[in-house]
Amino acid sequence: MSSYRITGETGEWEIVVGLEVHAQIVSRSKLFSGASAEYGAEPNTHVSLIDAGFPGMLPTLNEECVAQAVRTGLGLKAKINLFSRFDRKNYFYADLPTGYQISQFAHPIVGEGVVETELPDGSTGRVGITRLHMEQDAGKSLHDQDPTRSFIDLNRAGVALMEIVSEPDIRSPEEAGAYLRKLRQILRYLGTCDGNMEEGSMRADVNVSVRKPGEEGFRTRCEIKNVNSIRFVMQAIEVEAQRQVEIWEAGGTVDQETRLFDHAKAETRSLRNKEDAHDYRYFPDPDLLPLVLKQEWVNELKAALPELPEEKRARLEREYGVTRYESGVLAAEQAVADFYEEVARDADARLATNWMLGDFFAALNRTGRSIEDSPVSAKGLRELLGLISDSTINGKIAKEVLEDMVETGESASAIVDRKGLRQVTDTGAIEKAIADILAANADKVAEYKGGKEKLFGFFVGQTMKAMKGKANPAMVNELLKKLLAG
């Protein structure tokens, strides 16, 4: 349980938060038409007569969207409802040409589930899922294209969404962030939503209320609409909770309403009074039959689910000996986990982990690359680690080789050959270099033998420098001890 509290003039307050996440379903076409659901096209080029609300047009349910919703429900460990139904949610928006949204209300396709969260401090939590229902998106009003007119882009009209509604289980901004990150991770692993909040394919309505610690029941909540980044969700919760505390402590009453978060001014502003369900005049869509699923079909989808994040973490820890923290980083994205396994499969797993989380990720950050467009392939990194394991190069030289690989795209072995970086394991050559160092530093040798053992590192460094970093470090240490003892 989170200990997050807001301290007001009357003492401490706790926050109560529930999230409604709209996640765009990955599908080639829209929920009820064959128009493309691709993002970024010219305005009004992905619009069918159904999306434009022409009279007499009948919607046809996209089976793949249904499958994606079921996969998501299974990934959230939720109940799959074999019977669900589409309703009309009636309201007016300029970019909603039908005057209603086809959604699910009384009978959603997915029931209760749970998302397990992990906070940065290592503590864990559980956030309940109330429901997941499918619905179609609206279009987009464009108010900044002309000084006197507004325009409508219907490309998004009819795009399939999953609305994932959580229980009011969240008690801190950090927990809200952890929940959203985990939810996005699950959706991406399942391939049911790309989780791209910048493009609007995942956005959240944030329901916030406050109460005194130990108080039973909930006070009035406000909904902050369409927040499109995890950071903004966390900030909006802080700002809105503080606003409500100040109202209650001043003797006022919080009105139930829908609000907008202005991150530049760090404030929420009223948009409208919060509607209740009856205001939308829900009724079953007469153009769509109830959706009835067969348990056998759900079972087939479940059997074909990919390995989910928690399962992958457990397997990485078991098979490769990584720590809990390391598995969290490596399994954060499917592509990262796949890359790691490609590197570690035939290599020293500990070496692979250290290099992935250290120098390799540092190189990606420095060059602004992601794992998908990495300048070094998994095969290339595995080859580099192989050169370390078979003593062709040492770790220090390997860092230089990796830098070169990032810059040139050459293979590790080609760089080692071109630059003459193969490790020196010739005992005679190393002994000669050590002997020269000891002869040139007779005073320090005397100090070492007099008890100043920290000088051992100095002799190692001088030897490695004399051999241009190519000497085998283990042999240098061994031979140095032998010669200093002589």
Wavefront OBJ file of the C-alpha trace (Angstrom):
o trace
v 0.000 0.000 0.000
v 1.355 3.410 -0.978
v 2.166 5.917 1.767
v 1.710 8.896 -0.572
v -0.041 11.700 1.305
v -0.922 15.349 0.742
v -0.465 17.476 3.840
v -3.112 20.178 4.215
v -4.022 22.586 7.010
v -6.318 19.970 8.572
v -3.802 17.142 8.328
v -3.073 14.436 5.780
v -5.151 13.371 2.775
v -4.894 10.313 0.556
v -5.735 10.185 -3.107
v -8.042 7.741 -4.877
v -7.443 7.246 -8.592
v -8.962 5.094 -11.300
v -7.923 5.163 -14.955
v -9.883 4.667 -18.156
v -7.362 3.875 -20.868
v -8.332 4.106 -24.532
v -6.070 1.776 -26.488
v -6.276 1.669 -30.276
v -6.521 -1.895 -31.506
v -3.814 -2.988 -33.936
v -5.809 -3.821 -37.034
v -5.484 -3.106 -40.740
v -9.081 -1.854 -40.977
v -11.622 -0.145 -38.748
v -14.056 -1.718 -36.300
v -17.129 -1.678 -38.564
v -15.808 -0.856 -42.044
v -13.056 -1.887 -44.441
v -11.418 1.559 -44.432
v -7.749 1.628 -43.473
v -6.912 2.286 -39.807
v -3.375 3.455 -40.636
v -2.160 6.587 -38.846
v -0.796 9.658 -40.601
v -2.640 9.704 -43.935
v -3.905 12.863 -45.649
v -7.160 14.078 -44.055
v -10.334 12.251 -45.098
v -8.549 9.658 -47.247
v -9.352 6.697 -44.986
v -13.102 7.131 -44.748
v -15.879 4.787 -45.855
v -19.542 5.682 -46.222
v -20.139 3.956 -42.860
v -17.495 6.103 -41.132
v -19.026 9.236 -42.677
v -22.439 8.352 -41.265
v -24.270 8.069 -44.572
v -27.870 6.907 -44.065
v -28.643 3.300 -44.886
v -25.078 2.066 -44.357
v -24.793 -1.040 -42.195
v -21.774 -1.773 -39.966
v -19.948 -5.094 -40.307
v -17.964 -6.218 -37.266
v -14.225 -6.756 -37.835
v -13.419 -10.255 -36.504
v -9.727 -9.482 -36.003
v -10.623 -6.584 -33.673
v -12.728 -8.981 -31.609
v -9.802 -11.420 -31.447
v -7.467 -8.620 -30.352
v -9.841 -7.622 -27.535
v -10.047 -11.236 -26.357
v -6.247 -11.620 -26.473
v -5.943 -8.483 -24.361
v -8.461 -9.780 -21.848
v -6.543 -13.036 -21.574
v -3.281 -11.112 -21.113
v -4.894 -9.151 -18.272
v -5.983 -12.427 -16.623
v -9.550 -11.248 -17.037
v -12.847 -12.994 -17.552
v -13.855 -13.321 -21.224
v -17.591 -12.822 -21.642
v -18.907 -15.197 -24.285
v -21.940 -12.924 -24.677
v -21.508 -9.204 -25.256
v -23.474 -6.520 -27.041
v -22.958 -3.236 -28.861
v -24.953 -0.199 -27.771
v -25.409 3.264 -29.168
v -24.035 6.037 -26.953
v -25.856 9.139 -28.100
v -24.251 12.554 -28.029
v -23.284 15.341 -30.395
v -19.752 16.089 -31.501
v -18.970 17.890 -34.738
v -16.583 15.072 -35.639
v -19.103 12.310 -34.855
v -21.274 12.321 -38.001
v -23.700 9.616 -36.867
v -24.611 11.488 -33.677
v -23.831 8.373 -31.668
v -20.851 6.184 -30.870
v -21.122 2.426 -31.165
v -19.772 1.129 -27.870
v -20.392 -1.581 -25.306
v -22.083 -0.619 -22.055
v -24.156 -3.167 -20.199
v -22.435 -6.210 -21.688
v -18.687 -5.692 -22.319
v -16.572 -8.359 -24.008
v -14.102 -8.597 -21.073
v -14.872 -8.562 -17.356
v -12.758 -8.303 -14.222
v -8.986 -8.788 -14.317
v -5.824 -7.560 -12.641
v -2.533 -5.829 -13.455
v 0.420 -6.372 -11.152
v 2.623 -3.304 -10.810
v 6.198 -2.750 -9.711
v 7.346 0.623 -8.361
v 10.890 1.988 -8.767
v 11.638 1.199 -5.090
v 10.943 -2.484 -5.772
v 7.580 -2.626 -3.995
v 4.727 -4.310 -5.822
v 0.997 -3.742 -6.077
v -2.150 -4.914 -7.839
v -4.649 -2.779 -9.724
v -8.007 -4.352 -10.507
v -9.518 -4.192 -13.985
v -13.257 -3.526 -13.934
v -13.932 -4.173 -17.604
v -12.661 -3.883 -21.155
v -15.085 -2.943 -23.874
v -14.748 -2.214 -27.573
v -15.916 0.973 -29.192
v -15.297 3.110 -32.253
v -13.281 6.319 -32.162
v -14.599 9.695 -33.314
v -13.024 11.925 -35.968
v -10.917 14.992 -35.305
v -11.867 18.681 -35.409
v -9.179 20.992 -36.826
v -9.483 24.530 -35.483
v -6.083 25.936 -36.402
v -6.064 25.614 -40.207
v -8.014 28.768 -41.086
v -8.781 32.064 -39.257
v -12.558 31.779 -39.652
v -13.365 28.131 -40.313
v -12.921 24.764 -38.667
v -12.455 21.498 -40.549
v -13.246 17.875 -39.843
v -10.898 14.926 -40.483
v -12.738 11.600 -40.343
v -9.676 9.350 -40.760
v -9.967 8.255 -37.130
v -13.763 7.917 -37.239
v -14.564 4.267 -36.718
v -11.063 3.191 -35.681
v -11.326 0.353 -33.127
v -10.586 1.156 -29.491
v -10.418 -0.877 -26.313
v -11.469 1.080 -23.244
v -9.757 -0.535 -20.269
v -11.335 0.648 -17.010
v -9.478 0.132 -13.740
v -10.822 -0.117 -10.214
v -10.115 2.971 -8.016
v -7.144 1.087 -6.524
v -4.380 3.590 -7.278
v -3.062 5.603 -4.319
v -0.148 7.619 -5.715
v 1.019 9.274 -8.953
v 3.931 6.817 -9.055
v 1.536 3.877 -8.871
v -0.507 5.353 -11.726
v 2.674 5.618 -13.787
v 3.676 2.054 -12.929
v 0.211 0.782 -13.890
v 0.267 2.558 -17.252
v 3.782 1.350 -18.039
v 2.849 -2.215 -17.212
v -0.410 -2.044 -19.164
v 1.394 -0.640 -22.199
v 4.057 -3.341 -21.895
v 1.420 -6.101 -21.859
v -0.420 -4.616 -24.860
v 2.821 -4.366 -26.824
v 3.834 -7.925 -25.998
v 0.395 -9.120 -27.101
v 0.581 -7.017 -30.264
v -2.925 -5.676 -29.648
v -1.963 -1.962 -29.315
v 1.291 -0.197 -30.180
v 1.018 1.964 -27.036
v 2.180 5.069 -28.889
v 0.786 7.861 -26.730
v 2.286 10.601 -28.940
v 0.116 9.476 -31.862
v -2.946 9.094 -29.633
v -3.143 5.325 -29.927
v -3.112 5.121 -26.136
v -4.538 7.857 -23.918
v -6.052 8.024 -20.461
v -9.000 9.611 -18.688
v -7.932 10.078 -15.074
v -10.522 9.940 -12.275
v -9.286 11.636 -9.096
v -10.779 12.133 -5.640
v -9.299 12.652 -2.179
v -10.272 11.568 1.316
v -8.891 11.411 4.825
v -6.799 8.299 5.611
v -9.104 5.685 7.099
v -12.249 7.367 5.764
v -14.862 4.949 4.389
v -16.323 5.430 0.911
v -15.318 7.878 -1.768
v -15.789 11.620 -2.112
v -16.726 13.338 -5.374
v -14.351 12.553 -8.228
v -13.340 14.611 -11.221
v -12.331 13.182 -14.573
v -9.331 14.648 -16.376
v -9.866 13.930 -20.051
v -7.501 12.634 -22.741
v -4.098 12.807 -21.068
v -1.549 11.562 -23.592
v 1.642 10.827 -21.667
v 2.495 8.907 -18.526
v 4.379 11.879 -17.121
v 1.379 14.164 -17.652
v -0.950 11.620 -16.006
v 1.252 11.663 -12.896
v 1.442 15.461 -12.891
v -2.323 15.825 -13.460
v -3.060 13.615 -10.445
v -0.829 15.721 -8.193
v -2.315 19.004 -9.394
v -5.951 17.911 -9.263
v -5.623 16.235 -5.860
v -4.046 19.379 -4.412
v -6.899 21.471 -5.868
v -9.523 19.246 -4.279
v -7.796 19.278 -0.881
v -7.789 23.083 -0.903
v -11.518 23.156 -1.755
v -12.473 20.718 1.007
v -10.305 22.478 3.574
v -11.844 25.844 2.661
v -15.285 24.406 3.450
v -16.294 24.056 -0.193
v -17.601 21.159 -2.249
v -15.942 19.477 -5.212
v -18.246 19.360 -8.233
v -18.365 16.211 -10.345
v -17.100 17.373 -13.703
v -14.823 16.679 -16.631
v -11.615 18.718 -16.587
v -8.675 19.489 -18.876
v -5.029 19.297 -17.742
v -2.819 22.201 -18.828
v 0.729 20.950 -18.192
v 2.297 24.298 -19.138
v 0.376 26.078 -16.368
v 0.276 23.022 -14.070
v -3.476 23.349 -13.555
v -6.716 21.590 -14.408
v -9.626 23.549 -15.862
v -13.328 22.737 -16.033
v -14.638 21.509 -19.412
v -18.172 20.458 -18.549
v -20.277 18.838 -15.879
v -19.715 15.095 -15.784
v -22.453 13.245 -17.607
v -24.094 10.181 -16.107
v -24.817 7.081 -18.152
v -28.496 7.938 -18.574
v -27.542 11.204 -20.271
v -26.195 9.198 -23.213
v -29.481 7.334 -23.789
v -27.741 3.995 -24.337
v -29.738 1.415 -26.251
v -28.757 -1.761 -28.160
v -27.537 -1.007 -31.682
v -30.301 -2.346 -33.962
v -27.830 -2.879 -36.840
v -25.624 -5.322 -34.912
v -26.476 -8.727 -33.504
v -25.239 -9.592 -30.010
v -21.669 -10.889 -30.097
v -21.600 -14.557 -29.084
v -18.208 -16.293 -28.834
v -17.438 -20.000 -28.676
v -15.304 -21.161 -25.768
v -13.268 -23.310 -28.183
v -12.271 -20.201 -30.167
v -11.247 -18.386 -26.977
v -9.209 -21.432 -25.966
v -7.409 -21.390 -29.336
v -6.517 -17.713 -28.871
v -5.277 -18.418 -25.355
v -3.095 -21.299 -26.526
v -1.505 -19.040 -29.142
v -0.695 -16.148 -26.786
v 2.956 -15.062 -26.782
v 5.112 -15.211 -23.674
v 4.061 -12.264 -21.496
v 6.433 -9.918 -19.620
v 6.296 -11.617 -16.207
v 6.710 -15.058 -17.729
v 9.657 -13.821 -19.775
v 11.320 -12.253 -16.732
v 11.018 -15.478 -14.779
v 12.498 -17.481 -17.649
v 15.400 -15.062 -18.183
v 16.230 -15.291 -14.478
v 16.018 -19.073 -14.583
v 17.867 -19.725 -17.846
v 20.467 -16.945 -17.869
v 20.954 -16.247 -14.167
v 20.065 -12.544 -14.396
v 18.885 -10.653 -11.324
v 15.336 -9.423 -10.803
v 16.428 -5.883 -11.681
v 18.252 -7.039 -14.817
v 15.282 -9.084 -16.030
v 13.090 -6.006 -15.633
v 15.335 -3.976 -17.928
v 15.889 -6.752 -20.462
v 12.196 -7.678 -20.691
v 10.887 -4.103 -20.744
v 10.487 -4.320 -24.510
v 9.988 -7.454 -26.577
v 12.664 -6.329 -29.055
v 15.247 -5.856 -26.278
v 14.527 -9.289 -24.829
v 14.813 -10.918 -28.263
v 18.125 -9.118 -28.901
v 19.511 -10.203 -25.533
v 18.598 -13.831 -26.053
v 20.191 -13.781 -29.493
v 23.417 -12.501 -27.887
v 23.388 -14.720 -24.806
v 22.266 -17.982 -26.399
v 25.761 -19.185 -27.349
v 27.814 -16.846 -25.178
v 28.789 -16.386 -21.554
v 25.420 -15.221 -20.160
v 26.967 -13.050 -17.444
v 29.258 -11.408 -19.981
v 26.298 -10.837 -22.320
v 24.215 -9.265 -19.532
v 26.979 -6.941 -18.380
v 27.757 -5.751 -21.898
v 24.099 -5.321 -22.897
v 23.256 -3.262 -19.804
v 26.557 -1.396 -19.831
v 28.558 -0.407 -22.896
v 26.002 -1.494 -25.498
v 23.059 0.481 -24.047
v 25.406 3.422 -23.447
v 26.343 3.349 -27.147
v 22.674 3.331 -28.167
v 21.929 6.292 -25.877
v 24.946 8.221 -27.121
v 23.997 7.756 -30.780
v 20.262 8.275 -30.235
v 19.488 4.815 -31.631
v 17.012 2.226 -30.464
v 17.351 -1.530 -30.392
v 15.371 -1.691 -33.639
v 17.924 0.372 -35.584
v 21.012 -0.573 -33.617
v 24.281 -0.042 -35.525
v 25.522 -3.319 -34.003
v 23.503 -6.475 -34.601
v 22.967 -9.166 -31.982
v 25.187 -11.455 -34.036
v 27.897 -8.778 -34.128
v 27.792 -8.237 -30.363
v 27.906 -11.997 -29.791
v 31.018 -12.227 -31.952
v 32.669 -9.465 -29.914
v 31.923 -11.309 -26.664
v 33.314 -14.478 -28.200
v 36.630 -12.705 -28.825
v 36.750 -11.807 -25.130
v 35.884 -15.333 -24.032
v 38.584 -16.971 -26.161
v 41.175 -14.397 -24.981
v 41.642 -12.882 -28.452
v 41.113 -9.446 -26.857
v 40.685 -8.256 -23.311
v 37.792 -6.225 -21.916
v 39.510 -2.878 -22.313
v 40.330 -3.483 -25.967
v 36.773 -4.767 -26.486
v 35.409 -1.346 -25.482
v 37.541 0.228 -28.196
v 36.353 -2.367 -30.717
v 32.689 -1.745 -29.830
v 33.162 1.986 -30.381
v 34.588 1.227 -33.801
v 31.732 -1.153 -34.607
v 29.212 1.579 -33.792
v 31.027 4.061 -36.026
v 31.911 1.846 -38.998
v 29.535 -1.103 -38.897
v 32.495 -3.447 -39.371
v 32.611 -6.822 -37.635
v 34.584 -7.196 -34.419
v 37.122 -9.616 -35.908
v 37.727 -7.352 -38.921
v 38.447 -4.408 -36.634
v 40.730 -6.476 -34.424
v 42.712 -7.626 -37.480
v 42.808 -4.195 -39.125
v 44.055 -2.465 -35.971
v 46.273 -5.288 -34.746
v 44.482 -5.569 -31.413
v 44.909 -9.242 -30.696
v 45.766 -9.858 -27.066
v 49.373 -10.638 -26.181
v 49.636 -13.923 -24.306
v 53.328 -14.459 -24.930
v 54.756 -14.998 -21.437
v 58.220 -13.896 -22.489
v 57.005 -10.605 -23.957
v 54.965 -9.791 -20.856
v 57.852 -10.695 -18.493
v 60.190 -8.437 -20.453
v 57.745 -5.513 -20.252
v 57.348 -6.032 -16.499
v 61.075 -6.264 -15.968
v 61.578 -2.944 -17.793
v 58.886 -1.263 -15.659
v 60.385 -2.552 -12.407
v 63.874 -1.478 -13.454
v 62.668 2.038 -14.298
v 60.834 2.354 -10.970
v 63.252 0.891 -8.467
v 62.208 3.379 -5.771
v 58.556 2.287 -6.031
v 59.568 -1.361 -5.979
v 61.332 -0.689 -2.688
v 58.239 1.044 -1.301
v 56.063 -1.885 -2.384
v 58.339 -4.369 -0.714
v 58.323 -2.126 2.325
v 54.577 -2.624 2.699
v 52.980 -0.114 0.304
v 50.889 -2.780 -1.480
v 48.667 -0.235 -3.255
v 51.542 0.264 -5.705
v 50.695 -3.095 -7.280
v 48.000 -1.352 -9.337
v 50.565 1.192 -10.521
v 52.821 -1.583 -11.871
v 49.841 -3.249 -13.608
v 48.844 0.025 -15.228
v 52.368 0.793 -16.409
v 52.724 -2.693 -17.889
v 49.414 -2.476 -19.739
v 50.372 0.985 -20.994
v 53.733 -0.282 -22.213
v 51.987 -3.082 -24.114
v 49.380 -0.693 -25.557
v 46.592 -2.334 -23.575
v 46.918 -5.640 -25.428
v 48.458 -7.778 -22.690
v 46.349 -10.443 -21.049
v 45.440 -8.822 -17.687
v 45.318 -12.104 -15.788
v 48.801 -13.046 -17.015
v 50.117 -9.580 -16.168
v 48.844 -9.916 -12.599
v 50.227 -13.397 -12.179
v 53.674 -12.639 -13.611
v 53.934 -9.320 -11.775
v 53.335 -11.002 -8.406
v 55.975 -13.581 -9.258
v 58.607 -11.007 -10.284
v 57.928 -8.685 -7.356
v 58.293 -11.608 -4.987
v 61.601 -12.607 -6.539
l 1 2 3 4 5 6 7 8 9 10 11 12 13 14 15 16 17 18 19 20 21 22 23 24 25 26 27 28 29 30 31 32 33 34 35 36 37 38 39 40 41 42 43 44 45 46 47 48 49 50 51 52 53 54 55 56 57 58 59 60 61 62 63 64 65 66 67 68 69 70 71 72 73 74 75 76 77 78 79 80 81 82 83 84 85 86 87 88 89 90 91 92 93 94 95 96 97 98 99 100 101 102 103 104 105 106 107 108 109 110 111 112 113 114 115 116 117 118 119 120 121 122 123 124 125 126 127 128 129 130 131 132 133 134 135 136 137 138 139 140 141 142 143 144 145 146 147 148 149 150 151 152 153 154 155 156 157 158 159 160 161 162 163 164 165 166 167 168 169 170 171 172 173 174 175 176 177 178 179 180 181 182 183 184 185 186 187 188 189 190 191 192 193 194 195 196 197 198 199 200 201 202 203 204 205 206 207 208 209 210 211 212 213 214 215 216 217 218 219 220 221 222 223 224 225 226 227 228 229 230 231 232 233 234 235 236 237 238 239 240 241 242 243 244 245 246 247 248 249 250 251 252 253 254 255 256 257 258 259 260 261 262 263 264 265 266 267 268 269 270 271 272 273 274 275 276 277 278 279 280 281 282 283 284 285 286 287 288 289 290 291 292 293 294 295 296 297 298 299 300 301 302 303 304 305 306 307 308 309 310 311 312 313 314 315 316 317 318 319 320 321 322 323 324 325 326 327 328 329 330 331 332 333 334 335 336 337 338 339 340 341 342 343 344 345 346 347 348 349 350 351 352 353 354 355 356 357 358 359 360 361 362 363 364 365 366 367 368 369 370 371 372 373 374 375 376 377 378 379 380 381 382 383 384 385 386 387 388 389 390 391 392 393 394 395 396 397 398 399 400 401 402 403 404 405 406 407 408 409 410 411 412 413 414 415 416 417 418 419 420 421 422 423 424 425 426 427 428 429 430 431 432 433 434 435 436 437 438 439 440 441 442 443 444 445 446 447 448 449 450 451 452 453 454 455 456 457 458 459 460 461 462 463 464 465 466 467 468 469 470 471 472 473 474 475 476 477 478 479 480 481 482 483 484 485 486
